[in-house]
């Protein structure tokens, strides 16, 4: 058997060097990275402009030139080849320019262009900040969604909501910090991967709330229990779990399970009240289209999102119906109005309602898909995926209202002026929450990870889209 001292002597470039580096770091006064595994509300690196985020994930790849970025040149040169060719993703593509089948018109004092398929968006353009020069790194749906939410195309990294709740905790200890509102009919492509904690402690993954029936599964006992019995059972379970954890320190899944049992007990009253929209006025329900069979399901999730941030939840993620409903490879003129109609009113009502309640200034609403579409034809009347350009919008939280940032080329194929990457967008959202994306770190696999993966991506805060000063920290 080799002694510890002997092992260090025999391994000067291994364990010995690691120990020496640690001692030298301590002597030099190097800072130790402080990590969290709780939901206590924390301050950021500087005063925050906003304190909560509602993320409206439009999975499928909404077409920028059919919604927010009109391109008259597509009509002028319709049916002609794209002069430089385009990056083809799927079979059935033709290098011929395809004009939009929809009419555009200008709206609001800002004179913003919006497609006819989004009439409710047209009514709130003066509250929206459009980024027309977004670009990303992959043309597949899942990789694109991973990029949008984690700044990398592969799975395993924490999503934006996990990073934000890790860094800031939450203001309401009787509700989860990160809530997911999905369609009760099923999951979008990617499923639970879209709200995963990655290598962060499991406490920071998204918690699904249902929009029909009981909002949280298994929150209450299946059969009523006599007074005090549930509390005694939970206390006993907590003692057993703690003994188990004491023998296995650092097991984040187990730590999260213990904290979730405690949270569940507190949620039994508050969660039921927060997501119960029956108490809302008839005018509010009408605003969101709650009673409309087409618009109502998405509108309900948007209304619940407002109620959650109003109650102190830090991050709410709202998804569309299952699959990738903005994915229009064919029959664009017929299919896009379907998903546009389903989501248009709820998203616009959310922004309007937040403003009416004085919540928009402190809440960031983010509407985004994973990529855009090509300006050329696929299957005669559709568009293929396009990672080189897409449009997203943000509202509230210090983002410039009635403003359009950046431009694509004449055909909408590539972002060419004031380009914004997904990591740039992530860094900017975090900045508005008082977080420096470079200093929001977590040690993993021998390196300090950041939400924007800044050492690789070179992400920056896009100050031109903000009403507040960009702080150099």
C-alpha positions as CSV (number, residue, x, y, z in Angstrom):
1,X,0.0,0.0,0.0
2,X,1.3,3.5,-0.9
3,X,1.0,6.2,1.7
4,X,-0.6,9.5,1.0
5,X,2.8,11.3,1.4
6,X,4.5,8.8,-1.0
7,X,1.7,9.1,-3.6
8,X,2.2,12.9,-3.7
9,X,5.9,12.4,-4.0
10,X,5.5,10.0,-6.9
11,X,2.9,12.3,-8.6
12,X,4.5,15.7,-8.9
13,X,2.6,16.5,-12.1
14,X,-0.6,14.9,-10.9
15,X,-2.1,15.1,-7.4
16,X,0.8,16.9,-6.0
17,X,0.5,19.7,-8.5
18,X,-3.2,20.0,-7.8
19,X,-2.6,20.3,-4.1
20,X,0.2,22.9,-4.7
21,X,-2.1,25.0,-7.0
22,X,-4.8,25.0,-4.3
23,X,-2.3,26.1,-1.6
24,X,-0.9,28.8,-3.9
25,X,-4.4,30.1,-4.7
26,X,-5.2,30.3,-1.0
27,X,-2.0,32.2,-0.3
28,X,-2.6,34.7,-3.1
29,X,-6.1,35.4,-1.8
30,X,-7.9,34.0,-4.9
31,X,-11.7,34.1,-4.5
32,X,-13.5,30.8,-4.0
33,X,-16.6,30.4,-6.3
34,X,-19.7,30.4,-4.2
35,X,-22.4,28.1,-5.4
36,X,-26.1,27.9,-4.4
37,X,-28.6,25.1,-3.8
38,X,-31.6,27.0,-2.5
39,X,-34.2,29.4,-3.7
40,X,-33.6,32.3,-1.3
41,X,-33.9,35.6,-3.1
42,X,-30.5,37.0,-4.0
43,X,-29.3,40.3,-5.4
44,X,-27.5,40.5,-8.8
45,X,-24.2,42.1,-9.6
46,X,-25.8,45.6,-10.0
47,X,-29.2,47.1,-9.6
48,X,-31.7,45.3,-11.8
49,X,-34.1,46.8,-14.3
50,X,-36.4,43.8,-14.2
51,X,-37.1,41.0,-11.8
52,X,-38.9,38.4,-13.7
53,X,-39.1,36.8,-17.2
54,X,-41.9,35.2,-19.2
55,X,-40.5,33.3,-22.1
56,X,-42.9,32.5,-25.0
57,X,-41.3,29.7,-26.9
58,X,-42.6,29.5,-30.5
59,X,-41.2,26.2,-31.5
60,X,-40.9,25.3,-35.1
61,X,-39.2,28.3,-36.6
62,X,-41.5,31.3,-37.3
63,X,-40.9,32.8,-40.7
64,X,-39.5,36.3,-40.4
65,X,-40.5,37.5,-43.8
66,X,-44.1,36.4,-43.3
67,X,-44.5,38.0,-39.8
68,X,-42.3,40.9,-38.9
69,X,-39.7,41.5,-41.6
70,X,-41.4,42.3,-45.0
71,X,-39.3,42.0,-48.1
72,X,-40.7,43.6,-51.2
73,X,-37.9,42.3,-53.3
74,X,-39.3,38.8,-52.9
75,X,-42.4,39.9,-54.8
76,X,-40.4,41.8,-57.4
77,X,-38.2,38.8,-58.2
78,X,-40.7,36.0,-57.4
79,X,-39.9,32.7,-59.2
80,X,-36.4,33.8,-60.1
81,X,-33.3,32.1,-58.6
82,X,-31.7,33.5,-55.5
83,X,-28.6,35.3,-56.8
84,X,-26.2,33.6,-54.4
85,X,-28.0,30.4,-53.6
86,X,-29.1,29.4,-50.1
87,X,-28.2,26.8,-47.5
88,X,-30.4,23.8,-48.2
89,X,-31.5,21.8,-45.1
90,X,-34.2,19.3,-46.5
91,X,-35.1,17.8,-49.8
92,X,-37.7,19.4,-52.0
93,X,-36.1,22.8,-52.0
94,X,-36.0,25.0,-55.1
95,X,-33.7,28.0,-55.4
96,X,-36.5,30.2,-56.4
97,X,-37.7,33.3,-54.5
98,X,-41.0,32.9,-52.8
99,X,-43.0,36.1,-51.9
100,X,-45.2,36.2,-48.8
101,X,-48.8,35.2,-49.3
102,X,-49.8,37.7,-46.6
103,X,-50.3,41.5,-46.5
104,X,-48.2,43.7,-44.4
105,X,-49.2,47.1,-43.0
106,X,-47.7,49.7,-40.6
107,X,-49.0,50.1,-37.1
108,X,-48.7,52.3,-34.1
109,X,-46.8,55.6,-33.7
110,X,-43.6,53.6,-34.5
111,X,-45.0,52.6,-37.9
112,X,-43.9,49.0,-37.4
113,X,-44.6,46.5,-40.1
114,X,-46.7,43.5,-39.0
115,X,-48.3,40.7,-41.1
116,X,-52.1,40.4,-41.3
117,X,-51.9,37.0,-39.6
118,X,-51.1,38.8,-36.2
119,X,-53.8,41.4,-35.8
120,X,-53.4,41.5,-32.0
121,X,-49.7,42.0,-32.3
122,X,-50.4,44.9,-34.6
123,X,-52.1,46.6,-31.7
124,X,-49.1,46.5,-29.3
125,X,-46.2,47.2,-31.6
126,X,-45.4,50.4,-29.7
127,X,-44.7,48.2,-26.7
128,X,-42.4,45.7,-28.5
129,X,-38.7,45.7,-29.2
130,X,-38.0,43.7,-32.4
131,X,-34.6,42.2,-33.1
132,X,-34.6,41.5,-36.9
133,X,-31.0,40.5,-37.1
134,X,-30.9,37.3,-35.0
135,X,-28.9,34.4,-36.2
136,X,-28.1,31.0,-34.7
137,X,-25.9,27.9,-35.3
138,X,-28.1,24.9,-36.4
139,X,-31.0,24.1,-38.8
140,X,-32.4,21.2,-36.8
141,X,-35.3,21.9,-34.5
142,X,-33.9,20.3,-31.3
143,X,-30.4,21.6,-31.8
144,X,-31.9,25.0,-32.6
145,X,-34.0,25.0,-29.4
146,X,-31.0,23.9,-27.4
147,X,-29.1,26.8,-28.8
148,X,-32.0,29.3,-28.1
149,X,-32.3,28.1,-24.5
150,X,-28.7,27.1,-23.5
151,X,-26.4,28.8,-26.0
152,X,-25.1,25.4,-27.2
153,X,-26.7,23.1,-29.8
154,X,-26.2,19.9,-27.8
155,X,-28.1,18.8,-24.6
156,X,-26.7,18.9,-21.1
157,X,-26.4,22.6,-20.4
158,X,-28.8,24.5,-18.2
159,X,-31.5,26.5,-19.9
160,X,-31.9,30.3,-19.3
161,X,-34.6,29.8,-16.7
162,X,-32.4,27.5,-14.7
163,X,-29.4,29.9,-14.8
164,X,-31.6,32.9,-13.7
165,X,-33.3,31.1,-10.8
166,X,-29.9,29.7,-9.7
167,X,-28.4,33.2,-9.7
168,X,-31.3,35.1,-8.2
169,X,-33.5,32.6,-6.3
170,X,-37.2,33.7,-6.0
171,X,-39.3,36.1,-4.1
172,X,-42.1,33.7,-3.2
173,X,-40.9,30.7,-1.1
174,X,-44.3,29.0,-1.5
175,X,-44.1,28.6,-5.2
176,X,-41.4,27.2,-7.5
177,X,-38.9,29.8,-8.9
178,X,-39.3,28.4,-12.4
179,X,-42.7,27.3,-13.8
180,X,-43.5,25.7,-17.1
181,X,-46.9,26.0,-18.7
182,X,-47.3,23.6,-21.6
183,X,-50.2,22.4,-23.7
184,X,-52.1,19.7,-21.8
185,X,-52.3,17.7,-25.0
186,X,-48.6,16.9,-25.0
187,X,-45.0,18.1,-25.2
188,X,-43.3,20.1,-27.9
189,X,-40.2,18.6,-29.6
190,X,-37.5,18.3,-27.0
191,X,-40.0,17.6,-24.2
192,X,-38.6,18.3,-20.7
193,X,-35.2,19.0,-22.2
194,X,-36.5,22.5,-22.8
195,X,-36.5,23.3,-19.1
196,X,-33.6,21.2,-17.8
197,X,-31.2,22.2,-15.1
198,X,-28.2,20.6,-16.9
199,X,-25.3,20.4,-14.4
200,X,-26.8,23.0,-12.1
201,X,-28.4,21.5,-8.9
202,X,-31.7,19.8,-9.7
203,X,-33.6,22.4,-7.7
204,X,-33.3,24.8,-10.7
205,X,-35.1,22.8,-13.3
206,X,-38.6,24.0,-14.5
207,X,-41.6,22.7,-12.6
208,X,-44.6,21.8,-14.8
209,X,-48.0,23.3,-13.9
210,X,-51.1,22.0,-15.6
211,X,-53.6,24.3,-17.2
212,X,-56.5,21.9,-16.8
213,X,-57.5,20.0,-13.6
214,X,-55.1,20.1,-10.7
215,X,-52.3,22.5,-11.5
216,X,-49.6,20.4,-9.8
217,X,-49.7,16.6,-10.0
218,X,-49.8,14.7,-6.7
219,X,-49.8,17.9,-4.7
220,X,-52.6,16.7,-2.4
221,X,-53.3,13.3,-1.0
222,X,-55.5,11.0,-3.0
223,X,-57.7,10.5,0.1
224,X,-58.3,13.2,2.8
225,X,-56.3,12.7,5.9
226,X,-57.1,13.5,9.5
227,X,-55.7,16.8,10.8
228,X,-52.0,16.7,11.6
229,X,-51.4,13.3,9.9
230,X,-49.9,14.7,6.7
231,X,-47.6,17.1,8.7
232,X,-46.3,14.2,10.9
233,X,-45.7,12.1,7.8
234,X,-43.8,14.9,6.1
235,X,-41.7,15.5,9.2
236,X,-40.9,11.8,9.5
237,X,-40.0,11.6,5.8
238,X,-37.8,14.7,6.2
239,X,-35.8,13.1,9.0
240,X,-35.3,9.9,7.0
241,X,-34.2,11.8,3.9
242,X,-31.8,13.9,5.9
243,X,-30.2,10.8,7.3
244,X,-29.9,9.4,3.8
245,X,-28.4,12.7,2.6
246,X,-25.9,12.9,5.5
247,X,-24.4,9.7,4.2
248,X,-24.3,11.0,0.6
249,X,-23.3,14.7,0.7
250,X,-23.4,16.7,-2.5
251,X,-26.2,14.6,-4.1
252,X,-28.1,17.5,-5.7
253,X,-31.0,15.3,-6.9
254,X,-31.6,14.1,-3.3
255,X,-31.2,17.6,-1.9
256,X,-33.7,18.9,-4.5
257,X,-36.2,16.1,-3.6
258,X,-36.0,17.1,0.1
259,X,-36.6,20.8,-0.7
260,X,-39.4,19.9,-3.1
261,X,-41.3,18.0,-0.4
262,X,-41.0,21.1,1.8
263,X,-42.1,23.3,-1.1
264,X,-45.0,21.0,-2.0
265,X,-46.4,21.4,1.6
266,X,-46.3,25.2,1.3
267,X,-47.8,25.1,-2.3
268,X,-50.9,23.2,-1.3
269,X,-52.7,26.4,-0.5
270,X,-50.9,29.1,-2.6
271,X,-50.4,27.2,-5.9
272,X,-54.1,26.4,-6.1
273,X,-55.0,30.0,-5.7
274,X,-52.4,31.6,-8.0
275,X,-53.3,29.5,-11.1
276,X,-57.1,29.7,-10.5
277,X,-58.3,32.2,-13.1
278,X,-61.9,32.0,-12.0
279,X,-61.3,35.1,-9.9
280,X,-60.3,37.2,-12.9
281,X,-62.8,39.7,-14.3
282,X,-64.8,39.0,-17.4
283,X,-63.0,41.8,-19.1
284,X,-59.6,40.2,-18.4
285,X,-60.9,36.8,-19.6
286,X,-62.2,38.4,-22.8
287,X,-58.8,40.2,-23.3
288,X,-57.0,36.8,-23.4
289,X,-59.8,35.0,-25.4
290,X,-60.3,32.4,-22.6
291,X,-63.7,31.3,-23.8
292,X,-62.6,31.0,-27.4
293,X,-62.0,27.3,-28.3
294,X,-59.2,28.2,-30.7
295,X,-57.4,31.0,-28.8
296,X,-58.4,30.0,-25.3
297,X,-55.9,27.3,-24.4
298,X,-52.8,29.5,-25.2
299,X,-54.5,32.5,-23.8
300,X,-55.1,30.6,-20.5
301,X,-51.4,29.8,-20.2
302,X,-50.5,33.5,-20.9
303,X,-52.9,34.6,-18.2
304,X,-51.6,32.1,-15.7
305,X,-48.1,33.3,-16.5
306,X,-49.1,36.8,-15.6
307,X,-50.6,35.6,-12.3
308,X,-47.4,33.7,-11.5
309,X,-45.0,36.6,-11.9
310,X,-47.5,38.8,-10.1
311,X,-47.2,36.3,-7.2
312,X,-43.4,36.5,-7.2
313,X,-42.3,33.6,-9.5
314,X,-39.0,34.5,-11.2
315,X,-39.2,32.7,-14.5
316,X,-42.2,31.3,-16.4
317,X,-41.9,29.4,-19.7
318,X,-44.9,29.1,-22.0
319,X,-44.9,26.6,-24.9
320,X,-47.2,26.2,-27.9
321,X,-49.1,23.0,-28.8
322,X,-47.2,19.7,-29.3
323,X,-44.7,19.2,-32.1
324,X,-43.3,22.2,-34.0
325,X,-46.4,24.2,-35.1
326,X,-44.5,27.1,-36.7
327,X,-42.7,24.6,-39.1
328,X,-44.2,25.4,-42.5
329,X,-42.5,23.4,-45.2
330,X,-45.6,23.4,-47.3
331,X,-48.9,25.2,-47.7
332,X,-47.6,28.2,-45.8
333,X,-50.6,30.4,-46.7
334,X,-52.9,27.8,-45.3
335,X,-51.0,26.6,-42.2
336,X,-49.3,29.6,-40.8
337,X,-52.7,31.4,-40.0
338,X,-53.6,28.4,-37.8
339,X,-50.8,28.7,-35.2
340,X,-50.8,32.5,-35.6
341,X,-54.5,32.7,-34.6
342,X,-54.0,30.3,-31.7
343,X,-51.2,32.3,-30.1
344,X,-51.6,35.9,-31.3
345,X,-54.3,37.1,-28.9
346,X,-52.8,35.5,-25.8
347,X,-49.3,36.9,-26.3
348,X,-50.6,40.4,-27.1
349,X,-53.0,40.3,-24.1
350,X,-50.1,39.3,-21.8
351,X,-48.2,42.5,-22.7
352,X,-51.3,44.7,-22.4
353,X,-52.3,43.2,-19.1
354,X,-48.9,43.5,-17.6
355,X,-48.7,47.1,-18.5
356,X,-52.2,47.8,-17.1
357,X,-51.2,46.3,-13.8
358,X,-47.8,48.2,-13.6
359,X,-45.9,45.0,-14.1
360,X,-44.4,45.4,-17.5
361,X,-41.5,47.6,-16.5
362,X,-40.2,44.9,-14.1
363,X,-41.1,41.9,-16.3
364,X,-39.3,40.8,-19.5
365,X,-41.6,39.1,-22.1
366,X,-39.6,37.3,-24.7
367,X,-41.2,35.8,-27.9
368,X,-38.8,33.6,-29.9
369,X,-38.5,30.5,-32.1
370,X,-35.4,28.5,-32.7
371,X,-34.6,29.9,-36.2
372,X,-36.2,31.5,-39.2
373,X,-37.1,30.4,-42.7
374,X,-35.6,30.6,-46.2
375,X,-36.8,33.2,-48.8
376,X,-36.9,30.4,-51.4
377,X,-39.5,27.8,-52.2
378,X,-39.9,24.3,-50.7
379,X,-42.5,21.9,-52.0
380,X,-44.0,24.6,-54.2
381,X,-45.5,26.7,-51.4
382,X,-43.5,26.4,-48.2
383,X,-40.2,27.4,-46.7
384,X,-37.2,25.4,-45.2
385,X,-35.3,26.2,-42.0
386,X,-32.9,29.1,-41.9
387,X,-30.3,29.6,-39.2
388,X,-28.9,32.7,-40.8
389,X,-31.7,35.1,-39.9
390,X,-34.8,35.3,-37.7
391,X,-36.8,37.8,-35.7
392,X,-37.7,37.8,-32.1
393,X,-39.3,40.4,-29.9
394,X,-39.0,41.5,-26.3
395,X,-41.2,43.7,-24.2
396,X,-40.9,45.4,-20.8
397,X,-37.9,45.2,-18.5
398,X,-36.1,48.2,-20.1
399,X,-36.1,47.0,-23.7
400,X,-36.8,49.9,-26.1
401,X,-40.5,50.0,-27.0
402,X,-41.6,50.5,-30.6
403,X,-38.1,49.8,-31.8
404,X,-36.6,47.5,-34.5
405,X,-33.0,46.6,-34.2
406,X,-30.9,45.3,-37.1
407,X,-31.6,44.3,-40.7
408,X,-31.5,41.3,-43.0
409,X,-30.5,41.4,-46.6
410,X,-32.9,42.3,-49.4
411,X,-34.5,38.8,-49.4
412,X,-34.4,38.2,-45.7
413,X,-31.9,35.3,-46.0
414,X,-29.1,36.6,-43.8
415,X,-28.8,39.0,-40.9
416,X,-26.4,41.7,-42.2
417,X,-26.6,44.9,-40.1
418,X,-26.2,45.0,-36.3
419,X,-26.2,41.2,-36.0
420,X,-27.2,39.6,-32.7
421,X,-26.3,36.1,-31.7
422,X,-28.3,33.9,-29.3
423,X,-25.6,34.3,-26.6
424,X,-25.7,38.1,-27.1
425,X,-29.5,38.0,-26.5
426,X,-29.0,35.8,-23.4
427,X,-26.3,38.2,-22.0
428,X,-28.7,41.1,-22.6
429,X,-31.7,39.5,-20.8
430,X,-29.5,38.7,-17.8
431,X,-28.1,42.2,-17.8
432,X,-31.6,43.6,-17.3
433,X,-32.0,41.3,-14.3
434,X,-28.9,42.7,-12.7
435,X,-26.6,39.9,-13.7
436,X,-23.3,40.1,-15.5
437,X,-23.3,37.0,-17.7
438,X,-19.5,36.8,-17.3
439,X,-19.7,36.6,-13.6
440,X,-22.7,34.3,-13.3
441,X,-20.7,31.1,-13.1
442,X,-20.8,27.5,-12.0
443,X,-17.9,25.1,-11.8
444,X,-18.3,22.1,-14.0
445,X,-15.9,19.6,-15.5
446,X,-12.8,21.7,-14.6
447,X,-14.0,25.0,-15.9
448,X,-16.3,27.9,-14.8
449,X,-19.4,27.7,-17.0
450,X,-21.5,30.8,-17.8
451,X,-25.0,31.2,-19.2
452,X,-23.7,32.6,-22.5
453,X,-20.6,30.4,-22.7
454,X,-18.8,33.7,-23.1
455,X,-15.2,32.3,-23.4
456,X,-16.3,30.5,-26.5
457,X,-19.0,32.7,-28.0
458,X,-17.6,36.2,-27.0
459,X,-21.2,37.2,-26.1
460,X,-21.9,40.9,-25.4
461,X,-24.8,43.0,-24.0
462,X,-26.6,44.7,-26.9
463,X,-26.9,48.2,-25.4
464,X,-28.7,49.7,-28.4
465,X,-32.0,47.9,-27.6
466,X,-32.1,49.0,-24.0
467,X,-33.5,52.2,-22.4
468,X,-31.1,52.0,-19.5
469,X,-27.3,52.4,-19.4
470,X,-25.2,49.3,-20.0
471,X,-23.0,48.8,-17.0
472,X,-19.4,47.8,-17.4
473,X,-18.7,45.6,-14.4
